[in-house]
Amino acid sequence: MTHAVQPLDELLHRIRWDPEFGKGRFTLGYYDRVSHEEKRVPFKAITLEADAGSFSFADADEVVRHIPLHRVDTVYKNGVVIWQRPRKRG
């Protein structure tokens, strides 16, 4: 497991553009402040915003959600954690 050694935006770029690395099922896990739990979104279902500071996707009710990248805590490949944001200590 990688613990945020690679910046998230670089990892997302690699998933999208590196044909060998990009094979597999990728999922982004982000913290939902309403449900207070991690929500997972398939990478194929997201659209990275032009400013690369957020992504959007349509939820089960077809409502388009916009999520800032700083809320992404985990990236999974085939169900295995490959990237995780360091936890704040305090």
Rosetta constraint file for C-alpha pairs under 8 A:
AtomPair CA 1 CA 81 HARMONIC 6.00 0.50
AtomPair CA 1 CA 82 HARMONIC 4.87 0.50
AtomPair CA 1 CA 83 HARMONIC 6.33 0.50
AtomPair CA 1 CA 84 HARMONIC 7.90 0.50
AtomPair CA 2 CA 6 HARMONIC 8.00 0.50
AtomPair CA 2 CA 81 HARMONIC 7.85 0.50
AtomPair CA 2 CA 82 HARMONIC 5.38 0.50
AtomPair CA 2 CA 83 HARMONIC 4.77 0.50
AtomPair CA 2 CA 84 HARMONIC 6.56 0.50
AtomPair CA 3 CA 82 HARMONIC 7.92 0.50
AtomPair CA 3 CA 83 HARMONIC 5.51 0.50
AtomPair CA 3 CA 84 HARMONIC 4.92 0.50
AtomPair CA 3 CA 85 HARMONIC 6.19 0.50
AtomPair CA 3 CA 86 HARMONIC 6.33 0.50
AtomPair CA 4 CA 8 HARMONIC 7.23 0.50
AtomPair CA 4 CA 83 HARMONIC 5.71 0.50
AtomPair CA 4 CA 84 HARMONIC 5.49 0.50
AtomPair CA 4 CA 85 HARMONIC 5.23 0.50
AtomPair CA 4 CA 86 HARMONIC 6.49 0.50
AtomPair CA 6 CA 10 HARMONIC 6.68 0.50
AtomPair CA 6 CA 11 HARMONIC 6.51 0.50
AtomPair CA 7 CA 11 HARMONIC 6.44 0.50
AtomPair CA 8 CA 12 HARMONIC 6.19 0.50
AtomPair CA 8 CA 69 HARMONIC 7.85 0.50
AtomPair CA 9 CA 13 HARMONIC 6.16 0.50
AtomPair CA 9 CA 52 HARMONIC 7.19 0.50
AtomPair CA 10 CA 14 HARMONIC 6.16 0.50
AtomPair CA 11 CA 15 HARMONIC 6.20 0.50
AtomPair CA 12 CA 16 HARMONIC 6.27 0.50
AtomPair CA 13 CA 17 HARMONIC 6.03 0.50
AtomPair CA 13 CA 18 HARMONIC 7.99 0.50
AtomPair CA 14 CA 18 HARMONIC 5.15 0.50
AtomPair CA 14 CA 21 HARMONIC 7.19 0.50
AtomPair CA 14 CA 22 HARMONIC 7.05 0.50
AtomPair CA 15 CA 19 HARMONIC 7.83 0.50
AtomPair CA 15 CA 21 HARMONIC 6.29 0.50
AtomPair CA 15 CA 22 HARMONIC 4.43 0.50
AtomPair CA 16 CA 22 HARMONIC 6.20 0.50
AtomPair CA 17 CA 22 HARMONIC 7.13 0.50
AtomPair CA 18 CA 22 HARMONIC 5.59 0.50
AtomPair CA 19 CA 23 HARMONIC 6.60 0.50
AtomPair CA 24 CA 77 HARMONIC 6.39 0.50
AtomPair CA 24 CA 78 HARMONIC 6.01 0.50
AtomPair CA 25 CA 42 HARMONIC 7.47 0.50
AtomPair CA 25 CA 43 HARMONIC 7.64 0.50
AtomPair CA 25 CA 76 HARMONIC 7.88 0.50
AtomPair CA 25 CA 77 HARMONIC 5.49 0.50
AtomPair CA 25 CA 78 HARMONIC 4.89 0.50
AtomPair CA 25 CA 79 HARMONIC 7.65 0.50
AtomPair CA 26 CA 42 HARMONIC 6.03 0.50
AtomPair CA 26 CA 43 HARMONIC 5.31 0.50
AtomPair CA 26 CA 44 HARMONIC 7.68 0.50
AtomPair CA 26 CA 75 HARMONIC 7.03 0.50
AtomPair CA 26 CA 76 HARMONIC 5.46 0.50
AtomPair CA 26 CA 77 HARMONIC 4.51 0.50
AtomPair CA 26 CA 78 HARMONIC 6.30 0.50
AtomPair CA 26 CA 79 HARMONIC 7.79 0.50
AtomPair CA 27 CA 40 HARMONIC 6.22 0.50
AtomPair CA 27 CA 41 HARMONIC 5.44 0.50
AtomPair CA 27 CA 42 HARMONIC 4.30 0.50
AtomPair CA 27 CA 43 HARMONIC 5.10 0.50
AtomPair CA 27 CA 75 HARMONIC 5.78 0.50
AtomPair CA 27 CA 76 HARMONIC 5.05 0.50
AtomPair CA 27 CA 77 HARMONIC 6.57 0.50
AtomPair CA 27 CA 79 HARMONIC 7.80 0.50
AtomPair CA 28 CA 40 HARMONIC 5.49 0.50
AtomPair CA 28 CA 41 HARMONIC 5.29 0.50
AtomPair CA 28 CA 42 HARMONIC 6.36 0.50
AtomPair CA 28 CA 43 HARMONIC 6.37 0.50
AtomPair CA 28 CA 72 HARMONIC 6.66 0.50
AtomPair CA 28 CA 73 HARMONIC 7.88 0.50
AtomPair CA 28 CA 74 HARMONIC 6.03 0.50
AtomPair CA 28 CA 75 HARMONIC 4.74 0.50
AtomPair CA 28 CA 76 HARMONIC 6.45 0.50
AtomPair CA 29 CA 38 HARMONIC 5.98 0.50
AtomPair CA 29 CA 39 HARMONIC 5.52 0.50
AtomPair CA 29 CA 40 HARMONIC 4.39 0.50
AtomPair CA 29 CA 41 HARMONIC 6.54 0.50
AtomPair CA 29 CA 72 HARMONIC 5.74 0.50
AtomPair CA 29 CA 73 HARMONIC 5.89 0.50
AtomPair CA 29 CA 74 HARMONIC 4.86 0.50
AtomPair CA 29 CA 75 HARMONIC 6.05 0.50
AtomPair CA 29 CA 76 HARMONIC 7.70 0.50
AtomPair CA 30 CA 38 HARMONIC 5.37 0.50
AtomPair CA 30 CA 39 HARMONIC 5.46 0.50
AtomPair CA 30 CA 40 HARMONIC 6.51 0.50
AtomPair CA 30 CA 71 HARMONIC 5.42 0.50
AtomPair CA 30 CA 72 HARMONIC 4.17 0.50
AtomPair CA 30 CA 73 HARMONIC 5.40 0.50
AtomPair CA 30 CA 74 HARMONIC 6.82 0.50
AtomPair CA 31 CA 36 HARMONIC 6.81 0.50
AtomPair CA 31 CA 37 HARMONIC 5.71 0.50
AtomPair CA 31 CA 38 HARMONIC 4.55 0.50
AtomPair CA 31 CA 39 HARMONIC 6.24 0.50
AtomPair CA 31 CA 71 HARMONIC 6.03 0.50
AtomPair CA 31 CA 72 HARMONIC 6.82 0.50
AtomPair CA 31 CA 73 HARMONIC 7.07 0.50
AtomPair CA 32 CA 36 HARMONIC 5.46 0.50
AtomPair CA 32 CA 37 HARMONIC 5.58 0.50
AtomPair CA 32 CA 38 HARMONIC 5.95 0.50
AtomPair CA 32 CA 39 HARMONIC 6.27 0.50
AtomPair CA 33 CA 37 HARMONIC 7.36 0.50
AtomPair CA 41 CA 45 HARMONIC 6.88 0.50
AtomPair CA 41 CA 46 HARMONIC 7.41 0.50
AtomPair CA 42 CA 46 HARMONIC 7.03 0.50
AtomPair CA 45 CA 57 HARMONIC 6.06 0.50
AtomPair CA 45 CA 58 HARMONIC 7.73 0.50
AtomPair CA 46 CA 55 HARMONIC 6.23 0.50
AtomPair CA 46 CA 56 HARMONIC 5.53 0.50
AtomPair CA 46 CA 57 HARMONIC 4.82 0.50
AtomPair CA 47 CA 55 HARMONIC 5.41 0.50
AtomPair CA 47 CA 56 HARMONIC 5.22 0.50
AtomPair CA 47 CA 57 HARMONIC 6.36 0.50
AtomPair CA 48 CA 52 HARMONIC 6.09 0.50
AtomPair CA 48 CA 54 HARMONIC 6.24 0.50
AtomPair CA 48 CA 55 HARMONIC 4.33 0.50
AtomPair CA 48 CA 56 HARMONIC 6.55 0.50
AtomPair CA 49 CA 53 HARMONIC 6.78 0.50
AtomPair CA 49 CA 54 HARMONIC 5.55 0.50
AtomPair CA 49 CA 55 HARMONIC 5.28 0.50
AtomPair CA 49 CA 56 HARMONIC 7.10 0.50
AtomPair CA 52 CA 69 HARMONIC 7.98 0.50
AtomPair CA 53 CA 68 HARMONIC 5.87 0.50
AtomPair CA 53 CA 69 HARMONIC 5.58 0.50
AtomPair CA 53 CA 70 HARMONIC 7.85 0.50
AtomPair CA 54 CA 66 HARMONIC 6.72 0.50
AtomPair CA 54 CA 67 HARMONIC 5.42 0.50
AtomPair CA 54 CA 68 HARMONIC 4.00 0.50
AtomPair CA 54 CA 69 HARMONIC 4.83 0.50
AtomPair CA 55 CA 66 HARMONIC 5.74 0.50
AtomPair CA 55 CA 67 HARMONIC 5.41 0.50
AtomPair CA 55 CA 68 HARMONIC 6.43 0.50
AtomPair CA 55 CA 69 HARMONIC 6.90 0.50
AtomPair CA 56 CA 64 HARMONIC 6.56 0.50
AtomPair CA 56 CA 65 HARMONIC 5.34 0.50
AtomPair CA 56 CA 66 HARMONIC 4.35 0.50
AtomPair CA 56 CA 67 HARMONIC 6.10 0.50
AtomPair CA 57 CA 64 HARMONIC 5.43 0.50
AtomPair CA 57 CA 65 HARMONIC 5.45 0.50
AtomPair CA 57 CA 66 HARMONIC 6.87 0.50
AtomPair CA 58 CA 62 HARMONIC 4.92 0.50
AtomPair CA 58 CA 63 HARMONIC 5.20 0.50
AtomPair CA 58 CA 64 HARMONIC 4.21 0.50
AtomPair CA 58 CA 65 HARMONIC 6.06 0.50
AtomPair CA 59 CA 63 HARMONIC 5.43 0.50
AtomPair CA 59 CA 64 HARMONIC 6.33 0.50
AtomPair CA 59 CA 65 HARMONIC 6.89 0.50
AtomPair CA 67 CA 71 HARMONIC 6.96 0.50
AtomPair CA 68 CA 72 HARMONIC 7.53 0.50
AtomPair CA 72 CA 85 HARMONIC 7.71 0.50
AtomPair CA 73 CA 84 HARMONIC 5.61 0.50
AtomPair CA 73 CA 85 HARMONIC 4.99 0.50
AtomPair CA 74 CA 81 HARMONIC 6.80 0.50
AtomPair CA 74 CA 82 HARMONIC 7.74 0.50
AtomPair CA 74 CA 83 HARMONIC 5.63 0.50
AtomPair CA 74 CA 84 HARMONIC 4.46 0.50
AtomPair CA 74 CA 85 HARMONIC 6.41 0.50
AtomPair CA 75 CA 81 HARMONIC 5.90 0.50
AtomPair CA 75 CA 82 HARMONIC 5.85 0.50
AtomPair CA 75 CA 83 HARMONIC 5.05 0.50
AtomPair CA 75 CA 84 HARMONIC 6.48 0.50
AtomPair CA 76 CA 80 HARMONIC 5.08 0.50
AtomPair CA 76 CA 81 HARMONIC 4.41 0.50
AtomPair CA 76 CA 82 HARMONIC 5.54 0.50
AtomPair CA 76 CA 83 HARMONIC 7.06 0.50
AtomPair CA 77 CA 81 HARMONIC 6.47 0.50
AtomPair CA 77 CA 82 HARMONIC 6.37 0.50
